[in-house]
Amino acid sequence: MRYRGLVFSALFAAMFAVLSLVSIPIGPVPVTIENLVIMLTGALLGPWYGGLTYLIVIGLDVLGLPLIGGHAGIGTLLGATAGYIWSWPILAWLTGFFVGKIKMRTRREFWLIFIVLFIFGDALSYIPGVFWLRHVAPAIRPWGKALMAGVIPFLPGDLIKALIASAIVVIVRRVYPQHRIIHGEQFMTKRENTRIS
């Protein structure tokens, strides 16, 4: 592991912890901007350090640091939103992997990133999220109620968050692509030397 990557993982974990305090309760699953941060983490840090960021968040939360919505402890990771929470490292990894495959400065760049961020950085979490929600909340076990509680109200906002995250990623990665963030200027110098030779 690289020192820079660990530092950025820690920084994004801290940013996540602060922004996860922004929450609008509308039922068993609140409206948050956590998934926007997850999209950015994976897309900017790449798969390994993106995924590591949320292993750090979950691990420290279990140990008692309130990094997830101001709450801490194993109860947070077994509550109504646990299915979403446990998917975060996987979402960040997938997002980082697929965004890293998208070529920069092309006409389709923004929309390809948007599709990746929405599907792999957000929508996939609905699957474990709803299954777990049905498990812990018997009152919403019918699939219609479960989808209304854990998916449908969030889709418009999640699409907007994916658009915002895509715009940020396109701008940032043109100056700081994943490899430059993790490896620093030394990596860029090596690449430039390789091209010249």
TORPA-322484 format. One record per residue (C-alpha): residue number from 0; residue in one letter; chain; x, y, z. Coordinates in pm, 1 decimal. Layout:
! residues N
nr NUM | rest A | kette A | x X | y Y | z Z
...
//
This chain:
! residues 197
nr 0 | rest M | kette A | x 0.0 | y 0.0 | z 0.0
nr 1 | rest R | kette A | x 110.9 | y 354.3 | z -68.8
nr 2 | rest Y | kette A | x 128.0 | y 624.8 | z 194.7
nr 3 | rest R | kette A | x -54.3 | y 875.2 | z -28.6
nr 4 | rest G | kette A | x -336.6 | y 630.5 | z -90.7
nr 5 | rest L | kette A | x -383.2 | y 567.1 | z 280.5
nr 6 | rest V | kette A | x -382.5 | y 940.9 | z 351.3
nr 7 | rest F | kette A | x -648.7 | y 1005.4 | z 88.8
nr 8 | rest S | kette A | x -856.0 | y 711.4 | z 215.3
nr 9 | rest A | kette A | x -844.3 | y 861.1 | z 564.6
nr 10 | rest L | kette A | x -935.6 | y 1206.4 | z 430.6
nr 11 | rest F | kette A | x -1233.8 | y 1073.3 | z 237.0
nr 12 | rest A | kette A | x -1341.9 | y 869.8 | z 541.5
nr 13 | rest A | kette A | x -1336.2 | y 1189.9 | z 747.1
nr 14 | rest M | kette A | x -1528.6 | y 1379.2 | z 478.3
nr 15 | rest F | kette A | x -1784.1 | y 1099.7 | z 469.8
nr 16 | rest A | kette A | x -1824.1 | y 1108.0 | z 848.7
nr 17 | rest V | kette A | x -1896.1 | y 1481.9 | z 844.9
nr 18 | rest L | kette A | x -2135.4 | y 1477.2 | z 548.1
nr 19 | rest S | kette A | x -2319.2 | y 1170.9 | z 680.1
nr 20 | rest L | kette A | x -2453.2 | y 1397.2 | z 956.2
nr 21 | rest V | kette A | x -2675.0 | y 1559.5 | z 691.2
nr 22 | rest S | kette A | x -2986.4 | y 1345.1 | z 709.8
nr 23 | rest I | kette A | x -3358.5 | y 1387.2 | z 645.5
nr 24 | rest P | kette A | x -3565.4 | y 1116.4 | z 817.4
nr 25 | rest I | kette A | x -3856.9 | y 1004.3 | z 598.9
nr 26 | rest G | kette A | x -3897.6 | y 650.2 | z 730.2
nr 27 | rest P | kette A | x -3672.9 | y 356.3 | z 818.5
nr 28 | rest V | kette A | x -3422.4 | y 474.9 | z 554.8
nr 29 | rest P | kette A | x -3334.1 | y 847.6 | z 571.3
nr 30 | rest V | kette A | x -3237.1 | y 1074.1 | z 283.4
nr 31 | rest T | kette A | x -2862.3 | y 1142.3 | z 300.3
nr 32 | rest I | kette A | x -2575.3 | y 1250.6 | z 76.5
nr 33 | rest E | kette A | x -2364.5 | y 952.6 | z 180.6
nr 34 | rest N | kette A | x -2398.7 | y 784.6 | z -157.9
nr 35 | rest L | kette A | x -2271.9 | y 1097.6 | z -335.4
nr 36 | rest V | kette A | x -1952.8 | y 1076.9 | z -127.8
nr 37 | rest I | kette A | x -1920.3 | y 705.0 | z -203.7
nr 38 | rest M | kette A | x -1943.7 | y 776.7 | z -577.9
nr 39 | rest L | kette A | x -1672.2 | y 1042.1 | z -551.6
nr 40 | rest T | kette A | x -1447.6 | y 825.2 | z -336.6
nr 41 | rest G | kette A | x -1442.9 | y 531.5 | z -575.4
nr 42 | rest A | kette A | x -1418.5 | y 742.4 | z -889.9
nr 43 | rest L | kette A | x -1131.3 | y 958.2 | z -762.5
nr 44 | rest L | kette A | x -930.0 | y 715.1 | z -548.6
nr 45 | rest G | kette A | x -971.3 | y 406.3 | z -765.4
nr 46 | rest P | kette A | x -1101.3 | y 64.6 | z -664.9
nr 47 | rest W | kette A | x -859.2 | y -39.8 | z -392.5
nr 48 | rest Y | kette A | x -830.9 | y 282.2 | z -195.6
nr 49 | rest G | kette A | x -1196.0 | y 362.4 | z -260.1
nr 50 | rest G | kette A | x -1301.2 | y 28.6 | z -113.3
nr 51 | rest L | kette A | x -1049.2 | y 65.2 | z 169.9
nr 52 | rest T | kette A | x -1205.2 | y 397.3 | z 268.9
nr 53 | rest Y | kette A | x -1532.9 | y 228.7 | z 359.7
nr 54 | rest L | kette A | x -1366.0 | y -65.2 | z 529.9
nr 55 | rest I | kette A | x -1204.6 | y 201.2 | z 749.6
nr 56 | rest V | kette A | x -1539.9 | y 374.0 | z 808.2
nr 57 | rest I | kette A | x -1718.6 | y 51.3 | z 897.8
nr 58 | rest G | kette A | x -1431.6 | y -85.4 | z 1107.0
nr 59 | rest L | kette A | x -1390.3 | y 231.7 | z 1312.6
nr 60 | rest D | kette A | x -1766.0 | y 262.6 | z 1356.6
nr 61 | rest V | kette A | x -1778.8 | y -89.0 | z 1501.3
nr 62 | rest L | kette A | x -1500.1 | y 10.2 | z 1741.2
nr 63 | rest G | kette A | x -1709.2 | y 300.5 | z 1868.3
nr 64 | rest L | kette A | x -1623.5 | y 606.3 | z 1657.5
nr 65 | rest P | kette A | x -1949.1 | y 766.5 | z 1534.3
nr 66 | rest L | kette A | x -1864.3 | y 786.3 | z 1164.5
nr 67 | rest I | kette A | x -2198.8 | y 681.5 | z 1017.6
nr 68 | rest G | kette A | x -2460.9 | y 948.6 | z 1068.4
nr 69 | rest G | kette A | x -2322.1 | y 1031.6 | z 1411.6
nr 70 | rest H | kette A | x -2391.7 | y 679.1 | z 1538.2
nr 71 | rest A | kette A | x -2148.4 | y 406.1 | z 1637.0
nr 72 | rest G | kette A | x -2138.9 | y 45.1 | z 1742.5
nr 73 | rest I | kette A | x -2254.4 | y -285.0 | z 1606.4
nr 74 | rest G | kette A | x -2617.4 | y -171.7 | z 1637.3
nr 75 | rest T | kette A | x -2572.1 | y 67.5 | z 1345.6
nr 76 | rest L | kette A | x -2444.3 | y -219.1 | z 1132.7
nr 77 | rest L | kette A | x -2736.8 | y -443.7 | z 1219.7
nr 78 | rest G | kette A | x -3014.4 | y -183.7 | z 1196.8
nr 79 | rest A | kette A | x -3260.8 | y -105.2 | z 919.1
nr 80 | rest T | kette A | x -2996.6 | y 46.1 | z 688.9
nr 81 | rest A | kette A | x -2729.1 | y -222.3 | z 742.7
nr 82 | rest G | kette A | x -2780.1 | y -376.0 | z 397.5
nr 83 | rest Y | kette A | x -2683.5 | y -46.4 | z 237.8
nr 84 | rest I | kette A | x -2389.6 | y 7.9 | z 473.5
nr 85 | rest W | kette A | x -2225.7 | y -329.6 | z 413.4
nr 86 | rest S | kette A | x -2239.0 | y -269.6 | z 38.3
nr 87 | rest W | kette A | x -2034.0 | y 52.4 | z 54.2
nr 88 | rest P | kette A | x -1683.2 | y -100.1 | z 10.4
nr 89 | rest I | kette A | x -1807.7 | y -302.2 | z -288.6
nr 90 | rest L | kette A | x -1976.4 | y 1.4 | z -445.4
nr 91 | rest A | kette A | x -1661.4 | y 211.7 | z -409.3
nr 92 | rest W | kette A | x -1447.4 | y -66.6 | z -556.3
nr 93 | rest L | kette A | x -1674.9 | y -119.5 | z -856.6
nr 94 | rest T | kette A | x -1708.4 | y 253.9 | z -917.0
nr 95 | rest G | kette A | x -1332.6 | y 304.6 | z -908.4
nr 96 | rest F | kette A | x -1269.9 | y 8.6 | z -1137.2
nr 97 | rest F | kette A | x -1515.1 | y 108.3 | z -1409.4
nr 98 | rest V | kette A | x -1447.7 | y 482.5 | z -1399.8
nr 99 | rest G | kette A | x -1078.9 | y 400.6 | z -1439.9
nr 100 | rest K | kette A | x -1162.1 | y 230.7 | z -1771.5
nr 101 | rest I | kette A | x -1335.3 | y 538.8 | z -1916.6
nr 102 | rest K | kette A | x -1119.8 | y 749.1 | z -2146.4
nr 103 | rest M | kette A | x -1081.3 | y 1114.6 | z -2058.2
nr 104 | rest R | kette A | x -1168.2 | y 1408.8 | z -2281.9
nr 105 | rest T | kette A | x -1416.5 | y 1225.1 | z -2500.9
nr 106 | rest R | kette A | x -1770.4 | y 1328.3 | z -2588.3
nr 107 | rest R | kette A | x -1915.7 | y 1033.8 | z -2399.1
nr 108 | rest E | kette A | x -1700.7 | y 1073.0 | z -2088.4
nr 109 | rest F | kette A | x -1956.3 | y 1253.5 | z -1872.0
nr 110 | rest W | kette A | x -2246.2 | y 1020.9 | z -1955.2
nr 111 | rest L | kette A | x -2042.4 | y 703.8 | z -1919.3
nr 112 | rest I | kette A | x -1925.4 | y 822.1 | z -1578.0
nr 113 | rest F | kette A | x -2283.3 | y 910.5 | z -1486.2
nr 114 | rest I | kette A | x -2403.9 | y 560.7 | z -1577.9
nr 115 | rest V | kette A | x -2123.6 | y 397.1 | z -1381.0
nr 116 | rest L | kette A | x -2177.1 | y 617.8 | z -1076.0
nr 117 | rest F | kette A | x -2551.1 | y 566.1 | z -1067.3
nr 118 | rest I | kette A | x -2548.2 | y 189.8 | z -1126.1
nr 119 | rest F | kette A | x -2232.5 | y 77.0 | z -946.5
nr 120 | rest G | kette A | x -2199.1 | y 361.8 | z -698.1
nr 121 | rest D | kette A | x -2560.0 | y 369.7 | z -587.0
nr 122 | rest A | kette A | x -2831.9 | y 149.5 | z -740.4
nr 123 | rest L | kette A | x -2662.8 | y -180.6 | z -654.2
nr 124 | rest S | kette A | x -2697.8 | y -94.1 | z -286.1
nr 125 | rest Y | kette A | x -3075.8 | y -120.9 | z -322.1
nr 126 | rest I | kette A | x -3048.2 | y -499.9 | z -353.8
nr 127 | rest P | kette A | x -2889.0 | y -584.0 | z -15.3
nr 128 | rest G | kette A | x -3052.9 | y -275.3 | z 132.7
nr 129 | rest V | kette A | x -3409.7 | y -384.6 | z 58.6
nr 130 | rest F | kette A | x -3349.6 | y -751.1 | z 141.5
nr 131 | rest W | kette A | x -3210.1 | y -658.1 | z 482.5
nr 132 | rest L | kette A | x -3483.4 | y -400.6 | z 539.4
nr 133 | rest R | kette A | x -3747.9 | y -668.8 | z 484.4
nr 134 | rest H | kette A | x -3562.7 | y -893.5 | z 728.6
nr 135 | rest V | kette A | x -3551.1 | y -644.5 | z 1018.3
nr 136 | rest A | kette A | x -3886.9 | y -472.1 | z 958.9
nr 137 | rest P | kette A | x -4166.6 | y -729.5 | z 932.4
nr 138 | rest A | kette A | x -4425.4 | y -454.6 | z 874.7
nr 139 | rest I | kette A | x -4279.6 | y -380.4 | z 531.9
nr 140 | rest R | kette A | x -4213.2 | y -737.1 | z 418.9
nr 141 | rest P | kette A | x -4447.4 | y -719.4 | z 119.4
nr 142 | rest W | kette A | x -4228.4 | y -625.7 | z -176.1
nr 143 | rest G | kette A | x -4439.2 | y -323.4 | z -266.9
nr 144 | rest K | kette A | x -4396.8 | y -173.3 | z 79.5
nr 145 | rest A | kette A | x -4028.0 | y -261.2 | z 89.8
nr 146 | rest L | kette A | x -3962.7 | y -89.8 | z -243.5
nr 147 | rest M | kette A | x -4157.9 | y 216.7 | z -129.8
nr 148 | rest A | kette A | x -3955.4 | y 229.8 | z 191.7
nr 149 | rest G | kette A | x -3610.9 | y 158.0 | z 51.0
nr 150 | rest V | kette A | x -3592.1 | y 244.0 | z -319.5
nr 151 | rest I | kette A | x -3859.4 | y 445.0 | z -499.3
nr 152 | rest P | kette A | x -3852.6 | y 768.7 | z -293.0
nr 153 | rest F | kette A | x -3475.5 | y 789.5 | z -334.3
nr 154 | rest L | kette A | x -3443.6 | y 742.9 | z -710.4
nr 155 | rest P | kette A | x -3494.0 | y 1108.0 | z -820.3
nr 156 | rest G | kette A | x -3247.8 | y 1238.8 | z -562.1
nr 157 | rest D | kette A | x -2995.2 | y 966.9 | z -640.7
nr 158 | rest L | kette A | x -3006.7 | y 1053.1 | z -1010.1
nr 159 | rest I | kette A | x -2936.5 | y 1418.0 | z -923.7
nr 160 | rest K | kette A | x -2650.8 | y 1317.4 | z -692.9
nr 161 | rest A | kette A | x -2501.7 | y 1100.6 | z -968.7
nr 162 | rest L | kette A | x -2517.4 | y 1397.9 | z -1208.2
nr 163 | rest I | kette A | x -2345.0 | y 1625.0 | z -955.3
nr 164 | rest A | kette A | x -2079.8 | y 1363.5 | z -877.8
nr 165 | rest S | kette A | x -2018.1 | y 1303.1 | z -1250.2
nr 166 | rest A | kette A | x -1957.5 | y 1672.6 | z -1311.9
nr 167 | rest I | kette A | x -1710.6 | y 1687.7 | z -1021.2
nr 168 | rest V | kette A | x -1529.4 | y 1371.9 | z -1132.4
nr 169 | rest V | kette A | x -1489.2 | y 1491.2 | z -1492.7
nr 170 | rest I | kette A | x -1336.3 | y 1819.3 | z -1374.7
nr 171 | rest V | kette A | x -1110.3 | y 1674.3 | z -1104.3
nr 172 | rest R | kette A | x -975.4 | y 1375.4 | z -1291.3
nr 173 | rest R | kette A | x -850.0 | y 1590.1 | z -1579.5
nr 174 | rest V | kette A | x -606.0 | y 1744.8 | z -1334.8
nr 175 | rest Y | kette A | x -578.8 | y 1458.3 | z -1085.4
nr 176 | rest P | kette A | x -659.7 | y 1120.4 | z -1242.5
nr 177 | rest Q | kette A | x -669.6 | y 819.3 | z -1010.3
nr 178 | rest H | kette A | x -303.6 | y 727.5 | z -1060.0
nr 179 | rest R | kette A | x -182.8 | y 1081.3 | z -999.0
nr 180 | rest I | kette A | x -376.0 | y 1106.1 | z -671.1
nr 181 | rest I | kette A | x -232.4 | y 777.6 | z -543.3
nr 182 | rest H | kette A | x 120.3 | y 793.3 | z -689.1
nr 183 | rest G | kette A | x 178.2 | y 1168.9 | z -701.8
nr 184 | rest E | kette A | x 393.1 | y 1374.2 | z -934.8
nr 185 | rest Q | kette A | x 654.6 | y 1099.5 | z -955.4
nr 186 | rest F | kette A | x 408.3 | y 880.0 | z -1144.8
nr 187 | rest M | kette A | x 326.3 | y 1157.5 | z -1389.5
nr 188 | rest T | kette A | x 695.8 | y 1227.4 | z -1450.7
nr 189 | rest K | kette A | x 759.0 | y 860.3 | z -1525.9
nr 190 | rest R | kette A | x 469.6 | y 852.9 | z -1770.7
nr 191 | rest E | kette A | x 591.6 | y 1165.6 | z -1946.3
nr 192 | rest N | kette A | x 944.0 | y 1022.3 | z -1972.8
nr 193 | rest T | kette A | x 805.6 | y 698.9 | z -2114.2
nr 194 | rest R | kette A | x 612.8 | y 889.4 | z -2382.1
nr 195 | rest I | kette A | x 919.1 | y 1094.7 | z -2477.6
nr 196 | rest S | kette A | x 1142.9 | y 790.9 | z -2507.0
//
